Amino acid sequence: MNDGKWWLACAMMRRPAILALCGVLAGCASAPSGSEPPSLSDFAASELGVSAYKSASADLNGDGVDEIILRADAPEWCGSGGCTLFVLEKAGSTFRLVSRTTVTQLPIRLLDTKTNGWRDLSVGAHGGGVMEARNAQLRFDGNAYPGNPTIPPATPISQPSGTILIR
């Protein structure tokens, strides 16, 4: 793979051993197993099965530690209505899945409002049975954000204001 396209082969593979091999082919040295906490990309690949994504971080629950907002960007996680959005919380040396919301469209916004101590999010919602493009407000219910932005408890929001996290 000396044609400079080793990264393409790596991006298409999800198994940790293959990713390690790709790192060696790229000339990158990896740390010995167990010496460092898993990176977001390691966690996404091994625990969520997500190989391609866009992500942002923001303190959603006011504890001073940023949570990770990760939107899958791979065919196995996307359909006519959009792609799956994951909210992850740092848990020691790894991450904990807070919620998974299917059929989300961009942009993903951090709203100024809070519900149950967590910041509300806004996602695009159209396709997959929603005829007119709209934005949906996702409120934290004490355990997770809604699993689908096209049905309650997610609610339509006409003009969301807040910070765009993922475009």
Disulfide bonds with the S-S distance in Angstrom:
Cys10-Cys22 2.33
Cys78-Cys83 1.94
